Each structure stands twice: as structure tokens, then as C-alpha cells.
Amino acid sequence: MRQIILDTETTGLEVDQGHRIIEIGCLELINRRPTGKNLHKYLNPDREIDAGAVQVHGLTNSFLADKPLFHEIAEELRNYLTGAELVIHNAAFDVGFLNREFLRCGYDQPLAERCKITDTVAMARKLHPGQKVNLDALCKRYGVDNSGRDFHGALLDARLLADVYLAMTGGQSRLTLEQAGGTQGARHSRLLDQLRSQSAGLALPVPRASAEEIELHQARLKGLVKKAGQCFWMEDLPAAEAAKT
């Protein structure tokens, strides 16, 4: 699975007012592990940067004057992103700017038709309803060190978001036994093969919870709802009557 953690910086907030991308930061993950094949570009926006935006990211027109225009890197960026899952914080903002930039270069296919888009703001709101979900707040919640974030920066923010995303979705992916390596991993793999072959064709018993057990579990979850205000497990729990069938 190939994922790109992506962030941009822009000349201002409104793409419909002609604001442009001035920095793109992309961090590649394969099977939830960084590959080091990242992409980072500063861009000359060919327009003035809003003063408020400079206060956020610290990028000025003089710094960007000798940087490439977007059309000079458009094909490289498009090829790099195609087919990946893009993990973006407040995806509508970045995707809107990227689509407009690509359209200026003659690429009219929306990014969502070439990539899967995952918005970590939507994920965080579902996981932490009523809580702050900006990147700084999520870094604090998940113990991600953002002490060097004096200014917003596309690649820096992509790196922070990668850590937050992995934490939100269960931390670094576990190595499978086959991937564990060494003699212990190989031994486990052989044992698994033996068990598979021995159990082939056997009807293994599947114990199910009784109606009483499900009712007790529901009561426990209702207690959590009363205490915390919400419990997502309640939505997936089967009704007690289902155990009687």
C-alpha cells in the first residue's frame, strides 16, 4: 500500500482569488513505513504573497524569486502522486489548490480521480468529537514532538502529520510473522504452515457469546457512554436477541 502524506503552503487562503501554491511537501509510506522517497518543492507563485500568509509560513517573494514555476514541476508531481492514497490534513484546501494548479497546466482530471484522498481532519473529528483537531492539538494529544514548528512548513508539517496519522490509526504497523526475519520468524512461519495444513478441511468450532453475556457487555458499554458521552463500539455490538438464534 502506497501512501503520500501531503501538505502545501500558499500565498493566501482563497484559491478563487487567484492564490497560488508556494511549497509542496510529500512524504511517501509503503505499508505504513517511510521509504525516504519524498518530494519537496518551493515554487515561485508569480504574484504577491499576503502579509498574513507570510506570518504563518515565513516564505517571502524574495526567497521564492529564483524557484521554479508550478508548470515546470507539474508532470513530475502528477506522476509522483498518481495511484497513491493521499493523506492530507483539511484535504479540501490542498486538493482545491492542486486541482487549480494542474488545470492551469492543461491537466483537467481532478486529483480524486487519480488518487484516493484521506482527510485526517475528518478522521480526528470522528475520533475526538468536540475536541480541537488542528495539527498542533493532535501532536499534543498523540505525543508527537512539534517543538520545532515556529513556522508552518509543508515538508515539516507532512512529517508531523505522518506521525499523527500512524498514531491515530493504530501506531506503526505490526510486522507479520513472515516479515519478522531471522530464525525465530522462519520458525513461526513453518509452524503456521503446519497448522494450516493440519486444519485443512476441518470444521473448527466458533464459540459465540450467549444472550446473557451480550446483555452484560451492553450494560458495561452503556456505563462508558454515561461517563464519556459517546462509545463507538455500541454501533457495532449485536443485539442480545441475536445470540438466541
C-alpha positions as CSV (number, residue, x, y, z in Angstrom):
1,M,0.0,0.0,0.0
2,R,1.5,3.3,-1.1
3,Q,0.5,6.4,0.8
4,I,1.7,10.0,0.4
5,I,1.4,12.4,3.4
6,L,1.0,15.7,1.7
7,D,0.9,19.4,2.7
8,T,1.1,22.7,0.9
9,E,1.7,26.3,1.7
10,T,0.1,29.1,-0.3
11,T,0.1,32.8,-1.0
12,G,-3.3,33.1,0.7
13,L,-6.4,31.3,1.7
14,E,-8.8,31.6,-1.3
15,V,-8.0,29.7,-4.4
16,D,-10.8,31.6,-6.2
17,Q,-9.0,34.8,-5.6
18,G,-6.0,33.6,-7.6
19,H,-3.8,32.5,-4.8
20,R,-1.1,30.0,-5.6
21,I,0.9,27.2,-4.1
22,I,4.4,28.2,-3.0
23,E,5.6,25.0,-1.2
24,I,4.7,21.3,-1.5
25,G,5.9,18.7,0.9
26,C,5.2,14.9,0.3
27,L,6.4,12.0,2.4
28,E,6.0,8.5,1.0
29,L,4.9,5.5,3.1
30,I,4.9,1.9,1.8
31,N,2.9,-0.4,4.1
32,R,2.9,2.3,6.7
33,R,6.7,2.7,6.7
34,P,8.6,5.8,5.4
35,T,10.6,5.0,2.3
36,G,12.7,8.2,2.1
37,K,11.4,8.8,-1.4
38,N,9.9,12.2,-0.5
39,L,9.2,15.2,-2.7
40,H,9.7,18.8,-1.6
41,K,9.4,21.9,-3.8
42,Y,9.5,25.6,-3.3
43,L,7.6,27.5,-6.1
44,N,7.6,31.0,-7.5
45,P,3.9,32.0,-7.4
46,D,4.3,34.8,-9.9
47,R,2.2,37.0,-7.6
48,E,2.4,38.7,-4.2
49,I,2.1,36.7,-1.0
50,D,-0.5,38.0,1.5
51,A,1.2,39.5,4.6
52,G,-0.9,37.3,6.8
53,A,0.3,34.2,5.0
54,V,3.9,35.3,5.4
55,Q,3.4,35.5,9.2
56,V,2.2,31.8,9.1
57,H,4.9,30.2,6.9
58,G,7.6,32.8,6.7
59,L,8.1,32.4,3.0
60,T,8.6,35.7,1.0
61,N,8.6,36.7,-2.6
62,S,12.3,37.5,-2.5
63,F,13.1,33.9,-1.2
64,L,10.9,32.4,-3.9
65,A,12.0,34.6,-6.8
66,D,14.5,32.0,-8.3
67,K,12.3,29.0,-7.6
68,P,10.6,27.1,-10.4
69,L,7.0,27.9,-11.5
70,F,4.4,25.2,-10.9
71,H,4.2,24.2,-14.6
72,E,7.9,23.3,-14.5
73,I,7.3,20.6,-11.9
74,A,3.7,19.7,-12.7
75,E,4.4,16.5,-14.7
76,E,6.9,15.2,-12.1
77,L,4.4,15.9,-9.2
78,R,1.5,14.4,-11.1
79,N,3.4,11.2,-11.8
80,Y,4.6,11.0,-8.2
81,L,1.1,11.3,-6.8
82,T,-0.8,9.1,-9.3
83,G,-2.2,5.9,-7.8
84,A,-1.3,6.7,-4.2
85,E,-3.6,7.3,-1.2
86,L,-3.1,11.0,-0.3
87,V,-3.3,11.6,3.4
88,I,-3.9,15.3,3.9
89,H,-5.0,17.5,6.9
90,N,-8.0,19.5,5.7
91,A,-7.8,17.9,2.3
92,A,-10.4,20.1,0.6
93,F,-8.0,23.1,0.9
94,D,-4.9,21.4,-0.5
95,V,-6.7,19.4,-3.2
96,G,-8.6,22.5,-4.3
97,F,-5.3,24.4,-4.8
98,L,-3.6,21.4,-6.5
99,N,-6.5,20.9,-8.9
100,R,-6.4,24.6,-9.9
101,E,-2.7,24.5,-10.4
102,F,-2.9,21.3,-12.6
103,L,-5.8,22.8,-14.6
104,R,-3.6,25.9,-15.4
105,C,-1.1,23.4,-16.9
106,G,-3.7,21.6,-19.0
107,Y,-4.4,18.7,-16.7
108,D,-8.2,18.8,-16.2
109,Q,-8.7,15.4,-14.4
110,P,-9.4,16.0,-10.7
111,L,-6.9,14.6,-8.3
112,A,-9.6,12.5,-6.7
113,E,-9.9,10.5,-9.9
114,R,-6.2,9.6,-9.9
115,C,-5.7,9.1,-6.1
116,K,-7.6,8.1,-3.1
117,I,-8.0,11.1,-0.7
118,T,-8.0,10.7,3.1
119,D,-8.7,13.7,5.2
120,T,-7.2,13.5,8.7
121,V,-9.4,16.4,9.9
122,A,-12.5,14.3,9.3
123,M,-10.8,11.3,10.9
124,A,-9.8,13.3,14.0
125,R,-13.3,14.8,14.4
126,K,-14.8,11.3,14.4
127,L,-12.3,10.0,16.9
128,H,-12.4,13.1,19.1
129,P,-15.8,14.8,18.8
130,G,-15.9,18.3,20.2
131,Q,-12.1,18.5,20.6
132,K,-9.6,20.6,18.7
133,V,-8.3,18.9,15.6
134,N,-5.6,21.2,14.3
135,L,-2.2,19.7,13.8
136,D,-0.7,21.2,16.9
137,A,-3.6,19.9,19.1
138,L,-3.2,16.4,17.6
139,C,0.5,16.4,18.1
140,K,0.0,17.2,21.8
141,R,-2.7,14.5,22.0
142,Y,-0.6,11.8,20.5
143,G,2.8,12.8,22.0
144,V,4.3,14.0,18.7
145,D,7.2,16.5,19.2
146,N,6.4,19.7,17.3
147,S,8.7,21.9,19.2
148,G,10.5,23.0,16.0
149,R,7.3,24.3,14.4
150,D,7.9,28.0,14.8
151,F,6.5,28.5,11.2
152,H,4.3,26.2,9.2
153,G,6.3,24.4,6.5
154,A,4.9,21.9,4.0
155,L,7.6,19.1,4.5
156,L,7.8,19.7,8.3
157,D,4.0,19.5,8.6
158,A,3.9,16.4,6.4
159,R,6.4,14.7,8.7
160,L,4.4,15.7,11.8
161,L,1.1,14.6,10.1
162,A,2.7,11.2,9.2
163,D,3.4,10.6,12.9
164,V,-0.1,11.7,13.9
165,Y,-1.8,9.6,11.2
166,L,0.1,6.5,12.2
167,A,-0.8,7.1,15.9
168,M,-4.5,7.8,15.0
169,T,-4.7,4.6,13.0
170,G,-3.0,2.3,15.5
171,G,0.6,3.3,15.5
172,Q,3.3,1.7,13.3
173,S,2.0,-1.4,11.5
174,R,2.9,-4.6,13.2
175,L,5.4,-6.9,11.4
176,T,3.8,-10.1,10.4
177,L,5.4,-13.3,11.5
178,E,6.6,-13.9,7.9
179,Q,8.3,-10.5,7.9
180,A,9.9,-10.9,11.3
181,G,13.1,-12.2,9.9
182,G,15.8,-14.4,11.5
183,T,15.4,-17.9,12.7
184,Q,12.5,-17.1,15.0
185,G,10.5,-15.6,12.2
186,A,11.2,-18.5,10.0
187,R,10.3,-21.0,12.7
188,H,7.0,-19.2,13.3
189,S,6.3,-19.3,9.6
190,R,6.9,-23.1,9.4
191,L,4.6,-23.6,12.4
192,L,1.8,-21.6,10.8
193,D,2.2,-23.7,7.6
194,Q,1.9,-26.9,9.6
195,L,-1.2,-25.7,11.4
196,R,-2.8,-24.6,8.2
197,S,-2.2,-28.0,6.6
198,Q,-3.4,-29.9,9.7
199,S,-6.6,-27.9,9.9
200,A,-7.4,-28.0,6.2
201,G,-10.9,-29.3,5.7
202,L,-11.7,-29.3,9.4
203,A,-14.8,-27.6,10.7
204,L,-13.4,-25.6,13.6
205,P,-15.9,-24.7,16.4
206,V,-16.7,-20.9,16.7
207,P,-17.9,-20.1,20.2
208,R,-20.4,-17.3,20.4
209,A,-21.4,-15.1,23.2
210,S,-24.6,-16.0,25.0
211,A,-27.6,-13.6,25.3
212,E,-26.7,-13.1,28.9
213,E,-23.0,-12.3,28.1
214,I,-24.1,-9.8,25.4
215,E,-26.5,-8.1,27.8
216,L,-23.8,-7.7,30.4
217,H,-21.4,-6.3,27.8
218,Q,-24.1,-3.8,26.6
219,A,-24.6,-2.7,30.2
220,R,-20.8,-2.1,30.5
221,L,-20.8,0.0,27.3
222,K,-23.8,2.0,28.4
223,G,-21.8,2.9,31.5
224,L,-19.0,4.1,29.3
225,V,-21.4,6.2,27.3
226,K,-22.8,7.7,30.5
227,K,-19.3,8.5,31.7
228,A,-17.6,9.7,28.4
229,G,-20.7,10.8,26.4
230,Q,-20.0,8.5,23.4
231,C,-18.9,4.9,22.6
232,F,-18.5,3.9,19.0
233,W,-18.5,0.2,20.0
234,M,-22.2,0.4,20.7
235,E,-22.9,0.8,17.0
236,D,-21.2,-2.5,16.1
237,L,-22.4,-4.6,19.0
238,P,-25.1,-7.2,18.0
239,A,-28.4,-7.1,19.8
240,A,-28.8,-9.6,22.7
241,E,-31.6,-11.4,20.8
242,A,-29.2,-12.3,18.0
243,A,-27.4,-14.7,20.4
244,K,-30.6,-16.8,20.8
245,T,-30.7,-17.8,17.1
